[in-house]
Structures are given as C-alpha cells and as structure tokens.
Amino acid sequence: MKAVIMAGGFGTRMQPLTCNIPKPMVPLMNRPIMLHIVELLKKHGITDLVMLLYHQPSVIKNFFRDGADLGVRITYVTPLEDMGTAGAVKCAEKYLDERFLIISGDLLTDFNLQKVIDFHESNKALATITLTSVKDPLQFGVVITDKEKRITQFLEKPGWGEVISDTINTGIYVLEPEIFKFIPEGENFDFSQDLFPLLLKKKSALFGFPVKGYWRDIGNTDSYREAHHDILKGKVGVKVDEPRREMAGVDLRVGVDVRLGEGTVVEGTVVVGDNSQIQGGAEIKDSVIGRNCIIEPGAKLTRAVVWDNVYIKKSAKINDCVICNNVSVGPATVMEEGGVVADDTAIGEESYIKRDVKIWPRKLIEAGSTVTGNLIWGERWKKSLFEGEMIKGLTNIELTPEFVAKLGCAYGTSLPKGSHVLVGRDTTLSSRMLKRSFLGGILSAGVNVRDIRMVSLPVLRYKLRTFGEVGGVHFRQSLEDPATTEIVFLDADGLDFSSAMGKNIERIFYKENFRRAHHMEPGGITELPQVMDFYREGFFRGLDQQLIRGSKAKVVIDFNHSPAGQILPQILNDLGCEVIGLNTYLDEQRGSKTVDEKPNSLQQLAKIVMTLEARAGFWLDPTVEEVVLVDETGRIYQPEEYLALMTTLMLKSGARGAFAVPVSAPSVIEEIAQENGSSVRRTKSMDRAMIEAAISPEVVMAGSMTGRFAFPKFQAAFDGMFTIAKTIELSSATGVPLSRVLKEVPKSSFLQGKVPCVWEKKGGIMRKMSEDSLDKEASFIDGIKVSFGNDWVLVLPDQYQPVIHVVAEAKDARAAQRLLEEYMQKVERWKKELAQ
C-alpha cells in the first residue's frame, strides 16, 4: 500500500517559525515534524511514499532524498501551481494505481493507521475519513456519521451555535484509485470543501472511522509549543534521537559531544542536541535544546524550545518560548511566555521581551530594550523611542498606525486629563496618516487636541508660547530619508522635549500603563483657523517694517514645497519686498526635496540671484528652520559664515547684548562681539540648550552651526521665515551689499571632520581625550574643546549617529588642517586601543 504525504503548505499561521523553512521541516524534538510521520507510516508497513511538495521543495528533498536511509521509497511530485488538496493529489495519479492513504506532513499523531485501513477494506469503502474528538472543534471540519459509520453530514469550521458534534476530520484518508474520476483535471479542488461533499451528494461509499489516540494539528506557534509540552509530559510517544543518560529523577536525553557543566540543574524532561554545552550553574527544566548551542551559567530555561546554533548568555531567563536557529540572547535578558525569536537575530543584554511577542528573522534588539509588540518589518528595535526631542522611524514599517496610536496613548497619559495639546504636520500624506492615528491615542487618554493641520514648526512653536496648551507635536517627513517620518515633541513653552520628558513617555509606553478615559470623557478635536493671523501680527511686530519697506528689496527664495510657501511671500510682499519664489506649491504625493537634491538646488538658486540681480537668495529647509544664504554675487554661504555675517549685521544695526552660539562655533564670533561691547554665550550643540539660552533677556540672537537662528524679540526658537525677513531688515539697515559685510568679518580657517565610531566605544574615546587634555587648557561644555592660544580643536561625540566629530579652528589654514588631522588620527588610534 502507498501513502501520500501532503507537504506543500506555506505555513503562514506558523510564522515566523516558517520564514526560512517549509512547515513540515520545522523541528519537533530536534527532528523535522514530517520525519515523525514517515516513521509512523513505516511502523504500519507503508514504505512506498509519494510526497506532494510546493513551497520550498528543495529543503524537503535534500533531507529525505530517495528515502533509502529511512528504509522507505520516496517519489516527489511538485505541482506547478496551487491546486488545492485533492487537486494536488490528482497530479500524482499516475503513481497511485492501488489503494492509498493520505496524511498531512505537519501532524503529530500516534494513531493506529492499520485499524483505519482494515475498517476501510471491510466496508468496501471508496473513501474513509479518519475521525477524532476534540474539545474545540471550531477550527476544524465537523463530521456526522450514522450507525454504520457512513458519513451523513459535513460542517466546515462551524461557529459555536452550529456545532453539532465534537468529531472532526483529521486529514487522514484512505482512498481507492477510483476516486480520481471525481477530481477534475487541472482545477483547484479541495477534499473537505469539494470532493467529500460531492461523494456525499452522489451517495458514494464514504465512511468516517473514529480513532482513539493522540492527534494534534501543529498549525500555529502556540500549538507548536503545546506539542512539545505534550511530548515532554509523555502524552504522545515519538522517537528521540538523543540517547537517555542516567540521572536520578530526571528524563535526560543528550546527543554526541554534549557537555554538561558541573552544577547544572536539570529538572523534568530535557533533551540536548549534539555538540551543545550547558555550562555550570545553568538551570534547565522541561526543555528541548538543539545542536551546537551554548547555555551560559545562571541562564534559566523553563519549557523552552531552542533550535540549533543558539547562544544564551548568562542569567538570561526564558520561559515557554521558541528560539530559532542562529540566535544570540544577551546576558540577563528576560523572555516571557509565548515569545518566538526567529532565525539570525541578536538580542542585546538586559532586554525584556514581553509575553507572546514574535520577532521575525534578522533583527537586532538593542541592549536594554523592552519589546512590547511583534517585530515584523524593519531591522532594529530601539531601547529608547526618543532621539532628542523627536521619535523617527520608517513610515508604515517602524512607525505604523498601530504603533503611533499607542504612542499617542502614552503621550496623552503623561498629560493632565482634560488638558489641550497643539498638533500640526507638513504637507505629506504619510504625516497626515500617522498624525490621525496619533490623535486617536491622545483622545483615548482624555486629552483634547487643537489641530492646526498643515503648518510649519515655527508657527506651531509660536502658538505654544501664548497660552492654552500643555504641549505640541509636529509630524514631518525626514529630509535625509523620504521614507522616514519624524515626530517632534514640544513642551508648553514651545521648547524641544528634554530627555526627562521623553523618558517619562517611554516608561508609560513600554509598561503600557495607559490611562483610558471613561466612555463619556474622551478628548475632543477643535481647529484654530486664526493661528496664521496671530503669527503674522507677531512677525510684523518683531521687525522694523518701515526700514524694510524703504529698501524695496528683491530676493529669491527656494521654499522646498514647505508650508512657508503659502505665507511668507505674502508677508514679504506686504513689507514691500519683491519675492521670486521657487518650489512654492505643495505636493502631498512628493513631499519635500531630499538632501541629495540640495547642492543642485543651491547652484540653481545662485544663478537666479545673479541673473535677476537680486539682493540675496535663501534656500529654506523643509522644516522651515534652517536657511542657506546666497549673496548678490551668487556666493553660497557656509553655516559658520552665515553665523558670523548675522552677528556682524546685528551689531552694525545697533543691537547690544549676548549672542548664544554652540561650543563648536568659530572664535571670530567672540572677536566681533567684544569689539562692539557685546558678549557670547557658548552652549551645548543641542537645539534645546540653544533655545533655553535664547530665553534669557540679555540674548539678542541665538545662532546654530546649521544655519538656524532665533531672535528672542520675536520668538526664542529657530524660525527660517523670520530669519529671512531679519536678514533683509539688517542688510537694509547697513545699506551695503552682503558680500561687502562678509569681507569685514575677521578671517580664520575653520575645518570639520568626523570619524566613524560604534556606540560602545564613544565613552572610551572621550575618556582618552580627557586624559590627553590633562595638561592643556580645556573646556567641557559639550564634548572636550582644547585651546592652543587662539587656535582650538573640539572632539564631540554625535548624539544620534555612530560618529565622533572633530572641529578645528586656527588663524592659519595649515595650522587648522594640522590640528584636525592630528586629532582625527588620535581618535582612530584610541579606537584600536579600545578594541584590544
């Protein structure tokens, strides 16, 4: 007698276990599930097998080959398309010219198949379906038979209101070859849905035979874990390759070259595959460990299923989880019940994988992470959500609507119930999609939303400085990567979130300690249509309007499709300026330009400025915070040049006070300020640090090293629109071209470089820089800045990138170059020393 093993399924419900291998090859007690089926068939004298394959057939063929090693003969049939269960068997018709048995390759059963065959033969049946009773028949096909075991009714996957029996179809059939005349050629045809109902309708000899024994359809990851539990408890007998090792009170099976360290605690039934090491002090209970695994001291595994080549480091705790091939689990990591970690994944130390979380293949979980949801797309799970004041991630992959709604819940929970927040976005559809999900989360926490829709970040900041809201959030597309969305969080004063504020939301998010509003008390959404008028009024008050109107300046502005293109031209026109706007229209599909397009855009802007004989050109960043200046000669200014120019212009216009600049800014700023009776406040490079400095009443301007400026007379926050207007005002006040003002700025050579450096070594690099600077004049405002008279060098670790910045300034170009190269080489040398 022959048997057909159905082994073509995709195993979709078993993902991520089946991401890399077909479902029948998923290991059960360190052996493919289908191998247990082959041995069951052989046990009942069936050695002529036809395997029906479809998904990843080569994996199965490479393992079983012709079957000779197992004492069976195997014929493979691979339909070219999905033909359904019966349709696939039809493809193997030429090999099935006698009575045959059909069985699934992903079952775990110890049924006495001979009894089924005998029943079939004695009743002269055309088809016999093997039946069994289960507690929950909803996910199976229920079968009703009469006294002679003839089938009288089928009910496929009934609801509880339809259940009329607990007897189900097990997927094991005995069939006569005449069955093929009922199966159409080349059509998708199913046993349960098509063939058996047809036989019932034609009153053919269709029987159902109930069998006692163990039967489980390993259809999902829960069922997979439970199958192991049942085997370890002895509910079903399966062959285990690893021989038993004598140990009192323990059923221990170990393979070849297995090392159990002294002091290892083993309880219940434990299987350890070939060449694995369980180091002393580990505790293993009721678990299956694959081949080539290492379990370090202090690790504790309970009811765990571990595949091959897995490294579980010390003090990790794994409870009722599945860990697939080539996974490393960091020290002190905790995995709760139901977790699944797929192939080629690395989990950092002290990570926390919550209950039922499934991690798809090839992921990197950063050390200290708390993983609360399934990680399917993307490559990394970060231990912290915030990067400074923002949360950023790949749109619809890392930042999904579900994720963002949960983030909104966490943010809303951190705020007083019944309070109001201000929310806006850029022009892109992806920002709109995610913002709407986010609003749902906020409302569910009982917090109200004032939605100002499509608006630039400076306008949102300006509104926050007035009254009414306890915070603000802005959604925008990343300039570096259009596929990434950035969510910027602001406090009640319009300042960027501090790290403490971000950590508060992270705690709520990871613990899922959300406040749920009563059904009568969710938050509401209102709109603020007058926000732009409010902003315009403040904008005009912050400028010398008469001076600007008198200058009749002509300027060219590249708006980069930002919302500023909708308001700034009108504002400048009202001030008597002639504005030639580039890229002013909004394009929701396209979004803003990318970083790669910036150089060409600047060159184009410079040409237009010269051609039109404009006073200046401005390239406005899509965030409407950063500005690149082009003077009347077409010269494109570097950020440090623009900073020095604006400082000079402010002082020429009579402004006196303090100028807030980052520690990395050129020293010429001090030189210019001191000559004119003003001072300079050095700050950290972080935006929040600069804006906090700008709040001080003495500060007249804050300028970054990225072309962003804040003028506290208007608002103590970076505002590209106001920066453009202020530049026009200041240049009008001097009455000389910008290029001539720049010539008055003291000259120095200012150079910047960066050295790639992994996160783990950043601290060590800065320690070595600190040791290297012991006998030098050094400051530690942000990074370590070492002075050599008028020359200096700064070594600064990047906050968000695996990079160390090196900045050098000197009066002489060669001296600056020498300083830069010297310290970049030092950083490289320290990296090598730290690696030893």
Secondary structure, DSSP 8 states (H G I E B T S, - for coil): -EEEEEE----GGGTTTTSSS-GGGSEETTEEHHHHHHHHHHHTT--EEEEEE-SSHHHHHHHHTTSGGGT-EEEEE--SS--HHHHHHHTTGGG--S-EEEEETTEEE---HHHHHHHHHHTT-SEEEEEEE-S-GGGSEEEEE-TT-BEEEEEES--TTT---SEEEEEEEEE-GGGGGGS-TTS---IIIIIHHHHHHTT--EEEEE--S-EEE--SHHHHHHHHHHHHTTSS----SS-EE--TT-EEEE-TT-EE-TT-EEEEEEEE-TT-EE-TT-EEEEEEE-SS-EE-TT-EEES-EE-SS-EE-TT-EEES-EE-SS-EE-TT-EE-TT-EE-SS-EE-TT-EE-TT-EE-SS-EE-TT-EE-S-B-SSSEE-S-S-BTTEEEEEBTTTB-HHHHHHHHHHHHHTS-TT-EEEEEE-S-HHHHHHHHHHHHHHHHTT-EEEEEEE--HHHHHHHHTTSS-SEEEEEEE-SS-TTEEEEEEEETTS-B--HHHHHHHHHHHHHT------TT----EEE-TTHHHHHHHHHHHTS-HHHHHHHT-EEEEE-TT-GGGGTHHHHHHHTT-EEEEES-S--TTT-S--GGGHHHHHHHHHHHHHHHT-SEEEEE-TTSSBEEEE-TT--B--HHHHHHHHHHHHHHTT--SEEEEETTS-THHHHHHHHTT-EEEEE-SSHHHHHHHHHSTTEEEEE-TTSBEEBTTTBSS--HHHHHHHHHHHHHHH-S-HHHHHHHS---EEEEEEEE--HHHHHHHHHHHHHHTTTSEEE-SSSEEEEETTEEEEEEE-SSSSEEEEEEEESSHHHHHHHHHHHHHHHHHHHHHHH-
